[in-house]
Amino acid sequence: LFEEQVDRSPDAPALSAPEAGADARLTYRELDERANRLARWLVAAGVAPGDRVA
């Protein structure tokens, strides 16, 4: 579902945190890229589905 939204509107705002300043905004494309980067890092660190991460 999220990937479909990225495909439909990659440059639309996905997240905004005005209290954190003007730079605290992410488009769907940027959020997708960051989520994928985190997922790759977790896999490389040996985290498996079902593992708890603190």
DSSP file (Angstrom, degrees, kcal/mol; ACC not computed):
  #  RESIDUE AA STRUCTURE BP1 BP2  ACC     N-H-->O    O-->H-N    N-H-->O    O-->H-N    TCO  KAPPA ALPHA  PHI   PSI    X-CA   Y-CA   Z-CA
    1    1 A L     >        0   0    0      0, 0.0     4,-1.6     0, 0.0     5,-0.1   0.000 360.0 360.0 360.0 -45.6    0.0    0.0    0.0
    2    2 A F  H  >  +     0   0    0      1,-0.2     4,-2.2     2,-0.2     5,-0.2   0.928 360.0  52.7 -63.9 -44.1    2.8    2.4    0.9
    3    3 A E  H  > S+     0   0    0      1,-0.2     4,-2.3     2,-0.2    -1,-0.2   0.855 105.7  55.2 -61.0 -34.6    4.7    1.6   -2.2
    4    4 A E  H  > S+     0   0    0      2,-0.2     4,-2.3     1,-0.2    -1,-0.2   0.901 107.7  49.1 -64.2 -40.2    1.6    2.3   -4.3
    5    5 A Q  H  X S+     0   0    0     -4,-1.6     4,-2.8     2,-0.2    -2,-0.2   0.893 109.0  52.8 -66.3 -38.9    1.4    5.8   -2.8
    6    6 A V  H  < S+     0   0    0     -4,-2.2    -2,-0.2     1,-0.2    -1,-0.2   0.921 111.4  46.8 -60.4 -43.8    5.1    6.3   -3.5
    7    7 A D  H  < S+     0   0    0     -4,-2.3    -2,-0.2     1,-0.2    -1,-0.2   0.884 116.1  44.7 -65.4 -39.2    4.5    5.4   -7.2
    8    8 A R  H  < S+     0   0    0     -4,-2.3    -2,-0.2     1,-0.2    -1,-0.2   0.897 134.6   9.3 -72.7 -41.3    1.4    7.6   -7.4
    9    9 A S    ><  +     0   0    0     -4,-2.8     3,-1.4    -5,-0.2    19,-0.5  -0.487  66.3 162.3-142.2  65.4    2.8   10.7   -5.7
   10   10 A P  T 3  S+     0   0    0      0, 0.0    19,-2.6     0, 0.0    20,-0.4   0.804  81.6  43.2 -61.6 -29.9    6.5   10.4   -5.1
   11   11 A D  T 3  S+     0   0    0     17,-0.2    -5,-0.1    16,-0.2     3,-0.1   0.389  88.7 108.8 -99.6   4.3    7.0   14.2   -4.6
   12   12 A A  S <  S-     0   0    0     -3,-1.4    16,-1.8    -6,-0.1    17,-0.2  -0.493  83.5 -93.4 -75.7 149.7    3.9   14.7   -2.4
   13   13 A P  E     +A   27   0A   0      0, 0.0    14,-0.3     0, 0.0     3,-0.1  -0.452  44.2 172.1 -66.1 131.7    4.5   15.5    1.3
   14   14 A A  E     +     0   0A   0     12,-3.2     2,-0.4     1,-0.4    13,-0.2   0.752  67.0  18.7-105.7 -39.8    4.4   12.3    3.4
   15   15 A L  E     +A   26   0A   0     11,-1.9    11,-2.1     2,-0.0    -1,-0.4  -0.985  59.8 177.1-135.9 144.5    5.6   13.7    6.8
   16   16 A S  E     +A   25   0A   0     -2,-0.4     9,-0.2     9,-0.2     3,-0.1  -0.971  10.6 179.7-148.3 132.8    5.8   17.1    8.3
   17   17 A A    >   -     0   0    0      7,-2.2     3,-2.4    -2,-0.3     4,-0.3  -0.713   5.3-180.0-131.2  81.1    6.9   18.3   11.7
   18   18 A P  G >  S+     0   0    0      0, 0.0     3,-1.5     0, 0.0    -1,-0.1   0.802  79.5  62.5 -55.4 -32.6    6.6   22.1   11.7
   19   19 A E  G 3  S+     0   0    0      1,-0.3     3,-0.1    -3,-0.1    -2,-0.0   0.706 100.1  55.5 -67.6 -16.9    7.8   22.3   15.3
   20   20 A A  G <  S-     0   0    0     -3,-2.4    -1,-0.3     1,-0.3     3,-0.2   0.456 119.3-101.0 -93.2  -2.5   11.1   20.8   14.2
   21   21 A G    X   -     0   0    0     -3,-1.5     3,-1.6    -4,-0.3    -1,-0.3  -0.383  45.0 -57.4 108.3 173.5   11.7   23.4   11.6
   22   22 A A  T 3  S+     0   0    0      1,-0.3    -1,-0.2    -2,-0.1     3,-0.1   0.758 127.4  59.7 -64.7 -26.5   11.4   23.9    7.9
   23   23 A D  T 3  S+     0   0    0     -3,-0.2     2,-1.2     1,-0.2    -1,-0.3   0.481  78.7  93.3 -82.1  -1.0   13.7   20.9    7.1
   24   24 A A    <   +     0   0    0     -3,-1.6    -7,-2.2    -7,-0.2     2,-0.4  -0.288  64.1 101.8 -90.9  51.8   11.5   18.5    9.0
   25   25 A R  E     -A   16   0A   0     -2,-1.2     2,-0.4    -9,-0.2    -9,-0.2  -0.990  46.8-171.8-133.6 142.9    9.5   17.4    5.9
   26   26 A L  E     -A   15   0A   0    -11,-2.1   -12,-3.2    -2,-0.4   -11,-1.9  -0.997  15.3-139.9-134.1 138.9    9.8   14.3    3.8
   27   27 A T  E  >  -A   13   0A   0     -2,-0.4     4,-2.7   -14,-0.3     5,-0.2  -0.423  37.4-102.5 -82.2 169.5    8.2   13.4    0.5
   28   28 A Y  H  > S+     0   0    0    -16,-1.8     4,-2.4   -19,-0.5     5,-0.2   0.894 124.8  52.0 -60.3 -38.2    6.9    9.9   -0.1
   29   29 A R  H  > S+     0   0    0    -19,-2.6     4,-2.4   -17,-0.2    -1,-0.2   0.938 111.3  45.9 -63.1 -46.6   10.0    9.2   -2.2
   30   30 A E  H  > S+     0   0    0    -20,-0.4     4,-2.4     2,-0.2    -2,-0.2   0.906 113.4  49.0 -64.2 -42.3   12.4   10.4    0.5
   31   31 A L  H  X S+     0   0    0     -4,-2.7     4,-2.6     2,-0.2    -1,-0.2   0.908 111.4  50.1 -63.4 -41.7   10.5    8.5    3.2
   32   32 A D  H  X S+     0   0    0     -4,-2.4     4,-2.4    -5,-0.2    -2,-0.2   0.916 110.5  49.7 -62.0 -44.4   10.6    5.3    1.1
   33   33 A E  H  X S+     0   0    0     -4,-2.4     4,-2.1     1,-0.2    -2,-0.2   0.913 113.3  45.9 -62.2 -43.0   14.4    5.7    0.5
   34   34 A R  H  X S+     0   0    0     -4,-2.4     4,-2.4     2,-0.2    -2,-0.2   0.900 112.2  50.4 -68.4 -40.3   15.1    6.2    4.2
   35   35 A A  H  X S+     0   0    0     -4,-2.6     4,-2.4     1,-0.2    -2,-0.2   0.911 112.1  47.7 -64.0 -41.4   12.9    3.3    5.2
   36   36 A N  H  X S+     0   0    0     -4,-2.4     4,-2.5     2,-0.2    -1,-0.2   0.882 110.3  52.2 -67.0 -37.8   14.6    1.0    2.7
   37   37 A R  H  X S+     0   0    0     -4,-2.1     4,-2.1     2,-0.2    -2,-0.2   0.924 111.4  46.9 -63.1 -44.0   18.1    2.2    3.9
   38   38 A L  H  X S+     0   0    0     -4,-2.4     4,-2.5     2,-0.2    -2,-0.2   0.911 111.2  51.7 -63.4 -42.6   17.1    1.3    7.5
   39   39 A A  H  X S+     0   0    0     -4,-2.4     4,-2.3     1,-0.2    -2,-0.2   0.915 110.2  48.3 -61.8 -43.6   15.7   -2.1    6.4
   40   40 A R  H  X S+     0   0    0     -4,-2.5     4,-2.5     1,-0.2    -1,-0.2   0.902 111.5  50.6 -63.3 -40.6   19.0   -2.9    4.6
   41   41 A W  H  X S+     0   0    0     -4,-2.1     4,-1.6     2,-0.2    -2,-0.2   0.917 110.3  49.3 -63.5 -43.7   21.0   -1.8    7.6
   42   42 A L  H  <>S+     0   0    0     -4,-2.5     5,-2.5     2,-0.2     4,-0.2   0.913 111.8  48.2 -63.0 -43.0   18.9   -4.0    9.9
   43   43 A V  H ><5S+     0   0    0     -4,-2.3     3,-1.7     1,-0.2    -1,-0.2   0.924 110.9  51.0 -62.9 -43.9   19.3   -7.0    7.7
   44   44 A A  H 3<5S+     0   0    0     -4,-2.5    -1,-0.2     1,-0.3    -2,-0.2   0.804 106.1  56.4 -63.9 -28.3   23.0   -6.5    7.4
   45   45 A A  T 3<5S-     0   0    0     -4,-1.6    -1,-0.3    -5,-0.2    -2,-0.2   0.451 124.5-104.6 -82.6  -0.5   23.2   -6.3   11.2
   46   46 A G  T < 5 +     0   0    0     -3,-1.7     2,-0.4     1,-0.3    -3,-0.2   0.575  67.0 152.7  91.9   9.6   21.6   -9.7   11.4
   47   47 A V      < -     0   0    0     -5,-2.5    -1,-0.3    -6,-0.2    -2,-0.1  -0.600  24.9-165.1 -76.1 130.3   18.1   -8.7   12.4
   48   48 A A    >   -     0   0    0     -2,-0.4     3,-2.4     1,-0.1    -5,-0.0  -0.748  34.5 -75.7-113.3 160.2   15.5  -11.2   11.3
   49   49 A P  T 3  S+     0   0    0      0, 0.0     3,-0.1     0, 0.0    -1,-0.1  -0.303 121.5  24.6 -53.5 134.1   11.7  -11.0   11.0
   50   50 A G  T 3  S+     0   0    0      1,-0.4     2,-0.1    -3,-0.0    -3,-0.0   0.191  91.4 129.2  93.3 -16.2   10.2  -11.3   14.5
   51   51 A D    <   -     0   0    0     -3,-2.4     2,-0.4     1,-0.1    -1,-0.4  -0.421  58.1-126.0 -69.5 146.4   13.3  -10.0   16.2
   52   52 A R        -     0   0    0     -3,-0.1     2,-0.5    -2,-0.1    -4,-0.1  -0.787  22.2-163.1 -92.6 137.8   12.9   -7.2   18.7
   53   53 A V              0   0    0     -2,-0.4    -6,-0.0     1,-0.1    -2,-0.0  -0.984 360.0 360.0-123.4 126.8   15.0   -4.2   18.2
   54   54 A A              0   0    0     -2,-0.5    -1,-0.1     0, 0.0    -2,-0.0   0.405 360.0 360.0-107.6 360.0   15.5   -1.6   21.0
